[in-house]
């Protein structure tokens, strides 16, 4: 999604639309250039697929920017492109 979103309410609305629309994402933590980052995985049919890398830029204790990269960068950050499905038990 090569788009730019500015402002707290706009970014919150975007994130709610992506993460709150009935999809289940697991977030695998890592770091990128000293900043917190995570690789969201999505499991539409069992195997969890890495959907990309999201890097947070912090100012103090607040997020001031988010950058998303496609899933081709996952191995550079020690993240797999897919994970086994989770047991629902």
C-alpha positions in Angstrom: 0.0 0.0 0.0 2.2 2.8 -1.2 0.2 5.6 0.4 0.9 8.2 3.0 -1.4 9.0 5.9 -0.9 12.0 8.2 -2.6 12.7 11.5 -3.5 10.6 14.4 -7.2 10.1 13.5 -6.4 9.3 9.8 -3.8 6.7 10.8 -6.0 5.2 13.5 -8.8 4.9 10.9 -6.5 3.2 8.4 -5.2 0.7 11.0 -8.7 -0.1 12.2 -9.7 -0.8 8.7 -6.8 -3.2 8.1 -6.5 -4.9 11.5 -10.1 -4.6 12.6 -12.0 -6.0 9.6 -12.4 -9.6 10.9 -8.9 -10.6 9.8 -6.7 -12.3 12.3 -3.1 -11.1 12.3 -0.3 -12.3 14.5 2.6 -9.9 15.0 6.1 -11.2 15.1 8.4 -8.7 16.8 11.8 -7.6 15.5 13.9 -4.4 15.2 14.9 -2.3 12.3 17.6 0.4 12.6 17.1 0.4 16.3 13.3 1.0 16.0 10.6 -1.5 17.0 9.2 -3.4 14.1 6.9 -6.4 13.5 6.0 -8.8 10.7 2.3 -9.3 10.5 1.3 -12.9 9.6 -2.1 -13.8 8.2 -3.7 -17.2 8.1 -6.5 -17.3 5.5 -6.3 -21.2 5.4 -4.0 -22.7 7.9 -0.4 -21.6 7.2 0.4 -18.1 8.5 1.9 -16.0 5.7 4.1 -13.0 6.3 2.5 -10.0 4.8 5.4 -7.6 5.1 7.3 -5.6 7.7 6.1 -2.6 9.6 8.7 -0.3 11.2 7.6 2.2 13.9 9.5 5.4 14.4 9.2 6.7 17.9 9.6 10.2 19.3 9.7 9.8 23.1 7.0 7.3 23.9 4.8 8.1 20.9 4.7 6.7 17.3 5.5 9.5 14.9 5.8 7.4 11.7 5.1 3.9 10.4 6.7 2.4 7.3 5.6 -0.8 5.6 7.8 -2.9 3.4 6.7 -5.9 1.3 7.4 -9.5 2.5 10.7 -9.8 0.4 12.6 -8.1 3.3 11.5 -10.5 6.0 14.6 -12.7 5.8 16.8 -9.6 6.3 15.2 -9.2 9.8 15.3 -12.9 10.8 11.6 -13.4 10.0 10.2 -16.3 8.1 7.9 -15.9 5.1 5.5 -18.4 6.5 4.8 -20.2 9.8 2.8 -23.3 10.7 -0.8 -22.8 11.6 -1.6 -22.3 15.3 -3.6 -24.9 17.1 -7.0 -23.6 18.0 -7.2 -25.8 21.2 
